[in-house]
């Protein structure tokens, strides 16, 4: 299915129904393809993005062990110890 930006604005419900049926919607802006809206992957094929492997960028950083203290230190003013 192809949809323009105006279709996205005024016919969002119809576009989402098409995606629910498994269709891929191509979004056009001034006649050129700008985006695609794909149906979601089946539950078995999804990766858990919040697992240790997928979302642990700062896992080994020592300064991030206590997030509250880290944020407090970041928010502290530059001249607070004067």
N, CA, C and O atoms as a MOPAC input file, in Angstrom:
PM7 MOZYME 1SCF
protein

 N      0.84800 1    -1.17400 1     0.00000 1
 C      0.00000 1     0.00000 1     0.00000 1
 C      0.88900 1     1.23100 1     0.00000 1
 O      1.93200 1     1.25400 1     0.65300 1
 N      0.48000 1     2.23900 1    -0.72300 1
 C      1.19200 1     3.51200 1    -0.73500 1
 C      0.31200 1     4.56800 1    -0.08400 1
 O     -0.90400 1     4.58400 1    -0.27700 1
 N      0.93600 1     5.44400 1     0.68300 1
 C      0.19100 1     6.49700 1     1.37500 1
 C      1.01800 1     7.77400 1     1.34900 1
 O      2.24300 1     7.73400 1     1.46200 1
 N      0.35400 1     8.88400 1     1.20100 1
 C      1.04900 1    10.16900 1     1.24100 1
 C      1.09900 1    10.66900 1     2.68600 1
 O      0.50800 1    10.07800 1     3.58800 1
 N      1.81000 1    11.75600 1     2.87400 1
 C      1.89500 1    12.35700 1     4.19800 1
 C      0.51500 1    12.82500 1     4.65600 1
 O      0.18200 1    12.71700 1     5.83600 1
 N     -0.27200 1    13.33600 1     3.74200 1
 C     -1.64000 1    13.75500 1     4.08900 1
 C     -2.49400 1    12.55900 1     4.49900 1
 O     -3.32500 1    12.66400 1     5.40100 1
 N     -2.28500 1    11.41000 1     3.82700 1
 C     -3.00300 1    10.20600 1     4.23700 1
 C     -2.63500 1     9.81800 1     5.66000 1
 O     -3.49400 1     9.41000 1     6.44200 1
 N     -1.36800 1     9.94600 1     5.98900 1
 C     -0.95000 1     9.64600 1     7.36100 1
 C     -1.68100 1    10.53100 1     8.35500 1
 O     -2.07000 1    10.08800 1     9.43500 1
 N     -1.86000 1    11.76800 1     7.97900 1
 C     -2.50000 1    12.71900 1     8.89000 1
 C     -4.00900 1    12.47100 1     9.02500 1
 O     -4.55800 1    12.46800 1    10.12700 1
 N     -4.65300 1    12.26700 1     7.89000 1
 C     -6.10900 1    12.21100 1     7.91400 1
 C     -6.68100 1    10.79000 1     7.90800 1
 O     -7.84900 1    10.60600 1     8.25200 1
 N     -5.89000 1     9.78200 1     7.52600 1
 C     -6.40700 1     8.40900 1     7.44000 1
 C     -5.51700 1     7.44400 1     8.23000 1
 O     -5.28800 1     6.31500 1     7.79800 1
 N     -5.02700 1     7.88200 1     9.36300 1
 C     -4.12100 1     7.06900 1    10.17600 1
 C     -4.74900 1     5.73600 1    10.54900 1
 O     -4.07600 1     4.70500 1    10.51700 1
 N     -6.00400 1     5.74100 1    10.89400 1
 C     -6.68400 1     4.51800 1    11.31300 1
 C     -6.67100 1     3.48100 1    10.18500 1
 O     -6.40500 1     2.30600 1    10.43600 1
 N     -6.95400 1     3.90100 1     8.95100 1
 C     -6.95700 1     2.98000 1     7.81400 1
 C     -5.56100 1     2.42200 1     7.54700 1
 O     -5.40800 1     1.24700 1     7.21400 1
 N     -4.55600 1     3.26400 1     7.69300 1
 C     -3.18000 1     2.82100 1     7.46400 1
 C     -2.76900 1     1.80500 1     8.52400 1
 O     -2.13700 1     0.79700 1     8.20900 1
 N     -3.12300 1     2.06800 1     9.76800 1
 C     -2.79300 1     1.11700 1    10.83300 1
 C     -3.53300 1    -0.20600 1    10.66100 1
 O     -2.99800 1    -1.26100 1    11.00000 1
 N     -4.75300 1    -0.16100 1    10.14100 1
 C     -5.48400 1    -1.39600 1     9.85700 1
 C     -4.77300 1    -2.20600 1     8.77000 1
 O     -4.70900 1    -3.43300 1     8.85100 1
 N     -4.24300 1    -1.52700 1     7.76500 1
 C     -3.51000 1    -2.21400 1     6.69700 1
 C     -2.24600 1    -2.86800 1     7.25400 1
 O     -1.90200 1    -3.98600 1     6.87200 1
 N     -1.56300 1    -2.17700 1     8.14800 1
 C     -0.35800 1    -2.74000 1     8.76100 1
 C     -0.73700 1    -3.93800 1     9.62600 1
 O     -0.01200 1    -4.93200 1     9.65400 1
 N     -1.85200 1    -3.85700 1    10.32200 1
 C     -2.34100 1    -4.96800 1    11.14000 1
 C     -2.61500 1    -6.20900 1    10.30100 1
 O     -2.40900 1    -7.33500 1    10.75500 1
 N     -3.08600 1    -5.99200 1     9.06500 1
 C     -3.35400 1    -7.10900 1     8.15600 1
 C     -2.06300 1    -7.70600 1     7.60400 1
 O     -2.10600 1    -8.73200 1     6.92500 1
 N     -0.91900 1    -7.08800 1     7.88000 1
 C      0.35400 1    -7.61500 1     7.41000 1
 C      0.91600 1    -6.90000 1     6.20100 1
 O      1.93800 1    -7.31900 1     5.65700 1
 N      0.27100 1    -5.83100 1     5.76900 1
 C      0.75600 1    -5.07600 1     4.61000 1
 C      1.88900 1    -4.13600 1     5.01400 1
 O      1.94400 1    -3.65800 1     6.14700 1
 N      2.77400 1    -3.88500 1     4.08300 1
 C      3.80600 1    -2.87300 1     4.26700 1
 C      3.30000 1    -1.59400 1     3.62000 1
 O      2.86200 1    -1.61500 1     2.47000 1
 N      3.35300 1    -0.48900 1     4.33800 1
 C      2.87500 1     0.79600 1     3.82600 1
 C      4.07600 1     1.65100 1     3.47200 1
 O      4.95000 1     1.88500 1     4.30700 1
 N      4.11700 1     2.11500 1     2.23600 1
 C      5.18000 1     3.00500 1     1.77000 1
 C      4.66300 1     4.43400 1     1.87000 1
 O      3.61000 1     4.76100 1     1.32300 1
 N      5.40600 1     5.28100 1     2.57000 1
 C      5.00100 1     6.67400 1     2.75700 1
 C      5.68500 1     7.52800 1     1.69700 1
 O      6.90600 1     7.49100 1     1.54600 1
 N      4.88500 1     8.29700 1     0.96800 1
 C      5.39300 1     9.14600 1    -0.10100 1
 C      5.28500 1    10.61000 1     0.28800 1
 O      4.29600 1    11.04000 1     0.88200 1
 N      6.31600 1    11.36700 1    -0.05700 1
 C      6.28700 1    12.81800 1     0.13700 1
 C      6.68500 1    13.44500 1    -1.18600 1
 O      7.80800 1    13.26400 1    -1.65600 1
 N      5.76600 1    14.17700 1    -1.78100 1
 C      5.95900 1    14.76700 1    -3.09800 1
 C      6.34300 1    13.71800 1    -4.13700 1
 O      7.18900 1    13.95100 1    -5.00100 1
 N      5.70300 1    12.56600 1    -4.03000 1
 C      5.90600 1    11.50900 1    -5.00500 1
 C      7.13100 1    10.64100 1    -4.79500 1
 O      7.34200 1     9.68800 1    -5.54600 1
 N      7.95000 1    10.94800 1    -3.78700 1
 C      9.16300 1    10.17000 1    -3.53100 1
 C      8.99400 1     9.37700 1    -2.23400 1
 O      8.41300 1     9.85500 1    -1.25900 1
 N      9.52100 1     8.15000 1    -2.25500 1
 C      9.43600 1     7.29400 1    -1.07400 1
 C     10.29400 1     7.86900 1     0.04800 1
 O     11.48000 1     8.14000 1    -0.14200 1
 N      9.69000 1     8.05000 1     1.21300 1
 C     10.40500 1     8.60500 1     2.36400 1
 C     10.51400 1     7.62300 1     3.52100 1
 O     11.46000 1     7.69500 1     4.30600 1
 N      9.54100 1     6.69200 1     3.63600 1
 C      9.56600 1     5.75400 1     4.76100 1
 C      8.70800 1     4.55000 1     4.43200 1
 O      7.91700 1     4.55100 1     3.49000 1
 N      8.89800 1     3.51100 1     5.25200 1
 C      8.05200 1     2.31800 1     5.16800 1
 C      7.56800 1     1.97600 1     6.56500 1
 O      8.32900 1     2.03600 1     7.53100 1
 N      6.31900 1     1.62300 1     6.66000 1
 C      5.76200 1     1.16500 1     7.93300 1
 C      5.54600 1    -0.33600 1     7.78300 1
 O      4.75400 1    -0.78300 1     6.95400 1
 N      6.26100 1    -1.10300 1     8.59500 1
 C      6.22600 1    -2.55800 1     8.50100 1
 C      5.40600 1    -3.14800 1     9.62700 1
 O      5.33800 1    -2.57400 1    10.71400 1
 N      4.78200 1    -4.29100 1     9.37900 1
 C      4.07600 1    -4.96700 1    10.47800 1
 C      5.09200 1    -5.47000 1    11.49500 1
 O      6.23600 1    -5.74500 1    11.13200 1
 N      4.70300 1    -5.59600 1    12.75100 1
 C      5.64900 1    -6.06500 1    13.77400 1
 C      6.05300 1    -7.51000 1    13.53000 1
 O      5.31700 1    -8.28600 1    12.92100 1
 N      7.24700 1    -7.85700 1    14.02000 1
 C      7.73500 1    -9.22700 1    13.91200 1
 C      6.93300 1   -10.12200 1    14.84500 1
 O      6.42100 1    -9.65900 1    15.86400 1
 N      6.82100 1   -11.39400 1    14.50400 1
 C      6.16800 1   -12.32300 1    15.44600 1
 C      6.93700 1   -12.36100 1    16.76700 1
 O      8.13900 1   -12.09700 1    16.80300 1
 N      6.24800 1   -12.68600 1    17.82800 1
 C      6.82900 1   -12.65200 1    19.17300 1
 C      8.09000 1   -13.51600 1    19.26200 1
 O      9.02200 1   -13.16000 1    19.98200 1
 N      8.13800 1   -14.63400 1    18.55200 1
 C      9.28500 1   -15.55100 1    18.64300 1
 C     10.54500 1   -14.95300 1    18.02100 1
 O     11.65000 1   -15.30700 1    18.43300 1
 N     10.41200 1   -14.05500 1    17.03900 1
 C     11.56900 1   -13.49800 1    16.33800 1
 C     12.10200 1   -12.22700 1    16.97800 1
 O     13.14300 1   -11.72100 1    16.55700 1
 N     11.41500 1   -11.69800 1    17.98300 1
 C     11.84700 1   -10.43900 1    18.60200 1
 C     12.99100 1   -10.65800 1    19.57400 1
 O     13.05700 1   -11.67700 1    20.26200 1
 N     13.89100 1    -9.68600 1    19.62000 1
 C     14.94800 1    -9.69100 1    20.62400 1
 C     14.49300 1    -8.82500 1    21.78400 1
 O     13.85900 1    -7.79100 1    21.57500 1
 N     14.80400 1    -9.22900 1    22.97900 1
 C     14.49300 1    -8.40800 1    24.14300 1
 C     15.56800 1    -7.33900 1    24.24400 1
 O     16.69300 1    -7.63800 1    24.64300 1
 N     15.24700 1    -6.09100 1    23.89000 1
 C     16.24700 1    -5.03300 1    23.85000 1
 C     16.70800 1    -4.61000 1    25.23500 1
 O     17.73000 1    -3.93600 1    25.36100 1
 N     15.98100 1    -4.99000 1    26.26900 1
 C     16.37400 1    -4.60700 1    27.60700 1
 C     17.12300 1    -5.71900 1    28.33500 1
 O     17.33200 1    -5.63900 1    29.54600 1
 N     17.52100 1    -6.74300 1    27.60800 1
 C     18.27800 1    -7.82300 1    28.24200 1
 C     19.70200 1    -7.35400 1    28.51300 1
 O     20.12000 1    -6.29900 1    28.03700 1
 N     20.43800 1    -8.14300 1    29.27800 1
 C     21.82000 1    -7.78800 1    29.60100 1
 C     22.67400 1    -7.61900 1    28.36000 1
 O     23.52600 1    -6.73200 1    28.31500 1
 N     22.46300 1    -8.45000 1    27.35600 1
 C     23.29400 1    -8.41200 1    26.17000 1
 C     22.95700 1    -7.23200 1    25.27200 1
 O     23.84600 1    -6.68100 1    24.62300 1
 N     21.68700 1    -6.83300 1    25.22100 1
 C     21.27200 1    -5.82500 1    24.27100 1
 C     21.32500 1    -4.39700 1    24.77500 1
 O     21.38700 1    -3.46800 1    23.96900 1
 N     21.30200 1    -4.18900 1    26.09200 1
 C     21.15000 1    -2.81700 1    26.57200 1
 C     22.00200 1    -2.58000 1    27.81100 1
 O     21.51600 1    -2.04700 1    28.80800 1
 N     23.26000 1    -2.96900 1    27.75200 1
 C     24.13300 1    -2.81300 1    28.91600 1
 C     25.40400 1    -2.07700 1    28.51800 1
 O     26.50600 1    -2.59700 1    28.69200 1
 N     25.25800 1    -0.88900 1    27.99300 1
 C     26.40800 1    -0.13200 1    27.51400 1
 C     27.34200 1     0.22200 1    28.66600 1
 O     28.56300 1     0.14200 1    28.52900 1
 N     26.77000 1     0.60800 1    29.79200 1
 C     27.58500 1     1.08600 1    30.91800 1
 C     27.72100 1     0.03800 1    32.02100 1
 O     27.98600 1     0.38200 1    33.17300 1
 N     27.54500 1    -1.21300 1    31.68100 1
 C     27.54300 1    -2.27000 1    32.68200 1
 C     28.83700 1    -2.32600 1    33.48900 1
 O     28.79600 1    -2.56300 1    34.69600 1
 N     29.97000 1    -2.11500 1    32.85300 1
 C     31.26500 1    -2.26800 1    33.51600 1
 C     31.84300 1    -0.95600 1    34.05400 1
 O     32.95100 1    -0.95500 1    34.59200 1
 N     31.13100 1     0.14400 1    33.92400 1
 C     31.67000 1     1.42700 1    34.39900 1
 C     31.53200 1     1.53200 1    35.90400 1
 O     30.44500 1     1.33800 1    36.44900 1
 N     32.63300 1     1.83900 1    36.57900 1
 C     32.63800 1     1.93500 1    38.03900 1
 C     31.87400 1     3.17500 1    38.52800 1
 O     31.23000 1     3.12600 1    39.57600 1
 N     31.93900 1     4.29100 1    37.77600 1
 C     31.25700 1     5.50800 1    38.22200 1
 C     29.74200 1     5.41600 1    38.07800 1
 O     29.02900 1     6.27800 1    38.59300 1
 N     29.23600 1     4.40500 1    37.39800 1
 C     27.80100 1     4.23600 1    37.22700 1
 C     27.20700 1     3.20100 1    38.18400 1
 O     26.04700 1     2.82200 1    38.02700 1
 N     27.96000 1     2.74900 1    39.14800 1
 C     27.45400 1     1.74000 1    40.09800 1
 C     26.27700 1     2.28600 1    40.90500 1
 O     25.31900 1     1.56400 1    41.18200 1
 N     26.35100 1     3.55800 1    41.27900 1
 C     25.26400 1     4.19600 1    42.02400 1
 C     24.71600 1     5.33300 1    41.14800 1
 O     25.25600 1     6.43900 1    41.17600 1
 N     23.66300 1     5.07900 1    40.37900 1
 C     23.16000 1     6.08800 1    39.44800 1
 C     22.70400 1     7.37500 1    40.13000 1
 O     22.88100 1     8.45800 1    39.57300 1
 N     22.12500 1     7.27700 1    41.31500 1
 C     21.64800 1     8.48000 1    42.00800 1
 C     22.82200 1     9.39000 1    42.37100 1
 O     22.73900 1    10.60800 1    42.21300 1
 N     23.90000 1     8.80600 1    42.85100 1
 C     25.08700 1     9.60400 1    43.19400 1
 C     25.70700 1    10.20300 1    41.94600 1
 O     26.19600 1    11.33200 1    41.97700 1
 N     25.69500 1     9.46300 1    40.85000 1
 C     26.25900 1     9.96300 1    39.59300 1
 C     25.48300 1    11.17900 1    39.09500 1
 O     26.07900 1    12.17800 1    38.69300 1
 N     24.14900 1    11.09300 1    39.12100 1
 C     23.32600 1    12.20800 1    38.66500 1
 C     23.47400 1    13.39700 1    39.60700 1
 O     23.54400 1    14.53900 1    39.15200 1
 N     23.52300 1    13.14600 1    40.91900 1
 C     23.70900 1    14.22000 1    41.89000 1
 C     25.02100 1    14.95700 1    41.62700 1
 O     25.07600 1    16.18400 1    41.70100 1
 N     26.06900 1    14.20800 1    41.32300 1
 C     27.37300 1    14.81400 1    41.03300 1
 C     27.32400 1    15.63900 1    39.74500 1
 O     27.94000 1    16.70100 1    39.65900 1
 N     26.58600 1    15.14300 1    38.74300 1
 C     26.46200 1    15.88200 1    37.48300 1
 C     25.70000 1    17.18700 1    37.67600 1
 O     26.03000 1    18.19400 1    37.04800 1
 N     24.69100 1    17.18100 1    38.53200 1
 C     23.84100 1    18.35600 1    38.71600 1
 C     24.44200 1    19.37700 1    39.67700 1
 O     23.96300 1    20.50800 1    39.76500 1
 N     25.47200 1    18.98800 1    40.38500 1
 C     26.07600 1    19.89400 1    41.34100 1
 C     26.67400 1    21.09400 1    40.60000 1
 O     27.26600 1    20.94100 1    39.53100 1
 N     26.51700 1    22.26700 1    41.16700 1
 C     27.03600 1    23.47100 1    40.53600 1
 C     28.55600 1    23.50900 1    40.53600 1
 O     29.19900 1    22.85000 1    41.35300 1
 N     29.12600 1    24.27400 1    39.62700 1
 C     30.58900 1    24.35300 1    39.53000 1
 C     31.20600 1    25.06700 1    40.71900 1
 O     32.35400 1    24.79900 1    41.07300 1
 N     30.46800 1    25.96200 1    41.33300 1
 C     31.02600 1    26.78500 1    42.38600 1
 C     30.50900 1    26.40400 1    43.77000 1
 O     30.58800 1    27.21400 1    44.69400 1
 N     29.98600 1    25.20100 1    43.93300 1
 C     29.37200 1    24.83300 1    45.19700 1
 C     30.41200 1    24.61000 1    46.30300 1
 O     30.07400 1    24.74600 1    47.48000 1
 N     31.66800 1    24.27200 1    45.96500 1
 C     32.66700 1    24.04100 1    47.00500 1
 C     33.47600 1    25.28700 1    47.33400 1
 O     34.45100 1    25.17900 1    48.07800 1
 N     33.13900 1    26.42500 1    46.83800 1
 C     33.88900 1    27.66000 1    47.16500 1
 C     33.47200 1    28.24700 1    48.47700 1
 O     34.00400 1    29.27800 1    48.88900 1

